[in-house]
Amino acid sequence: MTERPILSVEQMREADRLTIEGGTLGIELMEEAGRICAEVIAELFEPQEVLVLCGPGNNGGDGFVIARHLEQWGWDVRLACEAPIEELGGDAVIAAGRWHAITARKNPTLLKDLDLRSATLFIDAMFGTGLARNLEGHLADIINRLNGSPHPVVAIDMPSGICGDTGRVLGAAVEADLTVSLAALKRGQVLMPGRLHCGDLIVADIGISDEAMAQVRSLDPVKVYQNEPGLWDEGYPWPDPMGHKYTRGHLLVASGPALATGASRLAAMGALRTGAGLVTLVGDKKALKEQAPHVTAIMLREVKDDSDLARLLEDPRKNAVVIGPGHGVGEATRLKVAAALRSGRAVVLDADALTSFEDEPEQLFAAIKGPTVLTPHRGEFARLFGLTMDEEIDHLTQALAAAKRARAVVVLKGPDTIIASPDDRIAVNVNAPPWLATAGSGDVLAGMIGALMAQGMPPFEAASAGVWLHAEAANELGLGLIAEDLPLVLPEVVLDLLAIDEADDDL
């Protein structure tokens, strides 16, 4: 499998420019984009009454090409445009002229005068990835009427009204059933709420050269990817025929106090099911007595305080630690976190381990030396890094800035979980179902990431793999899952991953 990059609006513009500079005319790119989109539409839908809505720019130009091809293939096509043909600019006016020549029609209906009745399929080619203003007035009215229609909508490149870089809604936004993305994935298509507006997503090759894409990616140090196995499967820690439990890592999970042990137990179970050779719950005697009736393969070890934890971590075989799930907020937690970080072992900090430092985050960041992953949900992230998490904010930029500040991989959990590394890599997760949002699921994830790090995966790859597998487990279980279910299906999910990996090797 190969990794799938996600481009910013500026990167896509630059790729277009470089391709044109390399000898491909802009109108040729537009023709190819429109033809490919028309072919996708013709493959997925029966010929019917279709209405193509065109904006004043290049996205509208693509719409004119689509309309021309569908009409030539016998479809009943109507077209509406934001401006008369003579007022269009750039390559869009050429595409409009070719449509006009084929159809022998006068200027298309203006969007402000549009009647949506009679059409049974709508093509949204109004505004693509470059929209930088709120849609209001007649445009917002059209979008609201489209969204209220029972008929399908196909968006070209980006549903109109979605910011191409952040995924946020700009006033009003089309709720498409299908989006055909031109040349590459865009940030606004994978970030919420933009992802919900895209419906099904198809990436179409429109002739942007590989050289242009490579150059665009090389010019920007920040690399954004869709989180999927192609990003990390080469380093996945498959069991070695000559290996044994001690070669698969020994993860320590800090237990919460008595009457608050469940979260750490979920983390430990997630870790064991993700392949860690040994998992030990560490905590005070009262907590361990509570843990004991619930665990068998998971070991127990009394650790009274940070000094005990530090001594335990002197054993090099104990190579990873998870602290935070149900651990409690306060000085005792801060001291244990500091002891774990001083050891140089792989460390995952979740929940209470993060909240304990919200009043003095720099103390935590200064202590991070070795491989470390922080797994905050949005509330914890905002408190730890002193940021707001409203829709106006570019969450990719925030997550990356946080990772650089902490000198650790940050897993910003949410409906579009973002994994950011200080070395400028970002993965955006897209496979998590909404029913994964349930008490304790984040504790399982912390244990899974800790287990992968104990088995030798670097922090960014371990975090990305853990997030993806965690979401796949939720998909396997379906609606009604509880956190305790997730570890039970992980073996099946990992076996499916192995099958995908082996199939790719056979290609």
C-alpha angles and dihedrals in degrees: 000000000000130000118255115223121212116215132213120229091256092050091052091049089051092049089053091048094049092049091051090045087053092061107277112122117232092237089053090056090048092049092050092047092050094045093050092048091049090051091051091050093047091050095050101037136046116241108276143138105309130184118204114201113202131193126209097261140056093300087059089048089057087052092055090053091049091049092050094051095045091049091050088052091056102264121144099244132185122182132201126185137193091232138019114272093252090059095054119104140215120358092342091075090054091050090047091050091053090050089049092050093051097044097037088217131141123242113320122252112281116244091236089061096042125143111196094194122114096025117108097187128041127203113203107209095144104109128000133190098314100066109133103171138063116266111234142156117022092357093057089046092053091048092050090050091048090051090051094051120103090219125092124263124208114200121206112225095327133009105258111261097031118116107239094218105038106024092231123141115255102210096304130004137196116250099217127196090207133016122197106205114205117232099331146007115281127213094242090057095060101034121081134287091014092061091060091053093054099064109191111004127216123180112214125202106229099174103274102156121248088232092057092049092048092048093049091051092048094052094060117060091204111087117193121192139177106249108244136125094276088070096058113003095104089066097041109131102240112181114271115229087226094044131100138191094283092056091054095064137257114248124197117207116195109230123222119237124276112299089023103065101109099087094054090046090055089051091050093049091048089051096050092048090050091061108266107156094223133010124192127188109214125196146105122315096257092053093047092051087056092047096048100076091052102050136057113161090033111085128221129221128178114238114171100183147343092290091058090048092050091052091049091052091056085081103090091209089069095075107161139040135195117199129174115048105119091336099130131246121266149058096320090057092047091053093050091048090051091050092051093048093048090055092066091228122138106275134195115195117195141164112335092021088063098038089053088067100043092108094047108024095158089064088061096043092049090054095055110103109140135044106317136170124194116200109192125163114223096273093050090044092053093049096045096046098032094239138132120235104205125139093263092068126091099234093192091059092045094050092049092047089051092050091051092047093049094038087225140098109270121208104198100198121212142101087306100033111203123207111199128184128198088237090070099262119132130182123193116205118220107167101076116115120218093247089068087079096093135123113283099013091110090053090056089050092052090054092048093053090046090052093051091049090048087056092054106266113143115247099258094046093043092050093046093047092046093051093048095046091045090055093045089053089054091050090051092052099043132197115351098035120151125203093257089063096059099075090048094064098039094094090057092047092050091048089054088051089051090052090052090048093050092047090054090050089056093055 
